[in-house]
């Protein structure tokens, strides 16, 4: 990002600790309620299919958030499997924890940083990371930790928002806040670009972690919100939410009016969006035991 570009809050770009901007109770609640079903669960199922998880596998979901990928994995590995949801935000993980149920693995919470995962060497069959890699302060160290906890022959799969593609409603949120900043006399550009990667970026990161059989590709999924209000409430499941909560009533109302114009086709109905991710897959060298 350029010198005039910032994210909201200022620390929320790539490299800032993820817990700093997702720990607010309102953020985790709204993330789980509004963003998970529409944006993250569809990609979680795509990610789990890419991992080709066997029944009974042990799976680690890194930067798990409120557990969309964990839940998708739990259904695939079954009640003989094990799923560990790891995130630096304990509030987010509160929504991920699930007891075992017929046909589904339990989901355990592990609070901690991706660069220091409190699991033994070679203890998991697969690692998932959905839209979390750009948030990590040290991607190389985080991927090295993922490699460490993988058993030989284990798989690492990642999904990252694709560079150069429109990402709504997040980009609409950023655009509206950029306009608000200009109107309030403190102009700055707000961008989500730091949270995206290219295919080459993902391949380089996986190869650099010492993984093999590396592949990556761009894929797209359509998005339709159940209502415009639900889409607007998604704002409060992002790091932008606590900032907007501090606005006075008039300023907040003006921002929401601007967003309604950006996110509607003029008759109050939501606009279909397309989200594009880079999906990457790699294997830890060695033979499975």
N, C-alpha and C positions, 0 to 999 in steps of 0.2 A: 504494500500500500504506500502511496505517496505521502509526502510530509503533511499535506492538508487533509489526509484521510484519517478518520478515527471511527471506532465502533462505540456502541453505547451499551453498558458503561465503558469508560475508556480502556479498562483492562480486559475487555472481552474478546480481543483478537487472538490469533493463534499464539500460543506460548504462555498465555495467562493460565493460572491454575483453574481447572474447570469448576471446582467447588465454589470459587469466588462469585460466579455469576449464576449458579443454579441452586444455591443453598436456601434462598428465600422460600418460605413455605408456600406462598402464593404461586411462585414459579413452578415448583414441582407439581403442585396440584393441577394447575392449568395445563402444564406440559402433558401430564398423564391423561387428563380429561379430553383435551382438544387436539393436541398434536399427535399423540400416539396412534389413535385409530385411523386418522386420515393420512398422515405423512410417514410414520415410522413403521407401523405394522406391515403394510404392503412390502416395504423394502426388507423388513426382517425375514419374511417368508422367502423372498428371492435370495437373500444371503444364506439362509439355512439350506435351501436347495443346492446352492453352489458348494456348500461344505460337504454334502453327501454323507451326512452323519449316520452311523449305524445304530441300531437299537442297543441300549445299554452303555452308550458312550458317556464319558465325562467331558463336559463342555465348559469353557470359561468364556464369559461375555465381558469384554473389557470396555470401559466407558459405557456401561450398560444403561445409564439413565434410569428410566422407570420400568425397564425390562422388556421392551417389545421383542428384541431378538432372543432374550432368555426364554420368554414364553413360547415362541415359535420352536426353539430348540427342545424345550421340555416335552412338547407334544410329539416330536420326532424320535427322541431317544427313549421315550417310554419310562415306565415306573421303575425299571431296572437301571436307568441311567442317573446321571447327576449333573445339575447345572449350577454354576457359580456365577452370580452377577457381581461384577467388581466396578466400583465407581468411587470417586473422591467425595461425592455428596451423599451423606447418610440419608438426607431427606428424600432424594430421588429414589434410593434403594428401598425405602419403606414401601413403595408401590410395586416393587419387583418381587418381593418375597412371596412364595407360595408353598404350601404344604403339598406333599405328594398326593395324587389322586389317581384313580384307575386310568391307566394308559399314559400318565404324565409323570415326569420326573419332578422331584422337589426343586425349588429354586432357593438357593442360599445366598445371603448377602455377604460381601466382603468389601469393607470400606477401606480404600487405600488408593495410592497413586499407581498409575500404570508402569512407572519406572521402578517400582519396588513392590512386586506382587507377592503377598505372603502365602505362597504355595511352594511345595517341594519341587525340585528339578524333575522333569519328565513325568509329571503327574496328571496331565490332561491329554485327551485325544484330539481336541479341536479348540481353537480360539476364534471367537467372533469379535468384530469391532465395527459397529455401525455408526457412521458419521462422527466418530470420536477422534480419529487420528489427527486432524488439524488442530484440535484443542490441546494436544499434548506439548508440553514445554520442550521436551527432548524426544522427538519421534524415534531417533536411532536407538536411544536407551529403552524406550517403551517397546519397540519391536524386538530388541534383544531380550527383554524380559519375557515377551510372548514366546520367543524361540526357546528360552530356557525351560519354561514350564511345560512345553509340548513334549510328548513322547516322540522318539524317532519314528518317522513316517506320519506324524500328526500333521494336521492341516490348519493353516491360518487363513481366514477370509475377512476382507474388509470392504466396506462401502463408504464412499466419500462423495459429497456433492461435486459435480463435474465443473471444472473450470470453464468459464466463458458462456455458461448457460443461465438464463433467467431462473431465479429461484423464488417463486411466489408461494405463500404471501410474505416470506421474509424480506425479499427485495422491496416489496411495497411498503413494509414497515420501515425499512431503512430510508426509502425515498421520502416518505411522509415526515420522518424525523429530521431529515436533512432540510426539508422545506420549513419545518417548525423552527429549527435552529437559526435559519436565515431570518425568519420573521421575528424571532426574539432578540436579534442583534448579536448573536454569537455564531456566525456562519461557520459550518464545517461540513465536510462530506462524510457520510456514514455508509459503510460498505460491508458486505458479507464476503467479499472476495477472498479474505484470508482463510475462510473456512472451506475453500474449494481446492481441488487438485486435478491435474491432468493424468491421462493414462500413463505417460512417461514418468510423472512424479511418483505414482503408486508403484510402478514396476521398479524404479530406482530404489525406493524405500524398502521393498521386500527383498530385492537382491542384496542391498546393502546390509540387511539383517542376517545374511548368510543362509537364506532359504533357497530352495530349489523348485523346479517345475513351476516357475512363476508365470502367471498370465494375468492380464487385465483387459477390460473392455468397458465401453460406455453402454449403458442401458437406460431406457426411459420408461416411465410409468405415468399414466394419466391420474389426475387428482380432481376429485369433486367433493366439495364440502357440503354437509347436509343443509347448511343455511349460512347466510352472510354473517349472522351474529356469531355462529360458532367459529367461523374463520377469523373474525375480528377478535374474539376472545383468545385465539391462539397467540396474539401479541403478548398476552400476560403469562404465557408459558415460555417466554424467551427472556434473555437478559434485559431487553428493552422494557419489560413490564414494570419492574420497580422504579425505573426512571419516570415512566408515564404516570405511575401512581402518585408521584410527588408534584405533578402539574396541578395548577389550580383548575377549578371546574371549567372555566371558559376555554383555557388552553387545551385541556383534555378533550372537550367537546369538539373544538376546531380540528384537532388531530383526527378524531374518529370520523368526522364528516369527510375529511380529505381521503381517508382510507376507504370509506364507503364508495366514493366516486372512483377510486382506483380499482376496486375489487368487485364492482357490479357492472352488469351490461346495460344499466339504465333503467331496468324495471324492477330492481331489487333482488334479482336472482344472482346467484354466484356465477362466476366465470370459471370454466374448466381451465385447469393449469396442466402443464407437463413438467414433471421433475426428472432430472437426469443425474445419474450417479456413475461413478467409476467403480466397478466391482473388481476386486483383485483376489487371487487365490495363490497360495504357495504351500510348500511342504517342507517340514524339517528333515534334513538329510538323515539317512540311516534306515534300518529295517524295523518295522513294528515288531514288538516282542509278543 
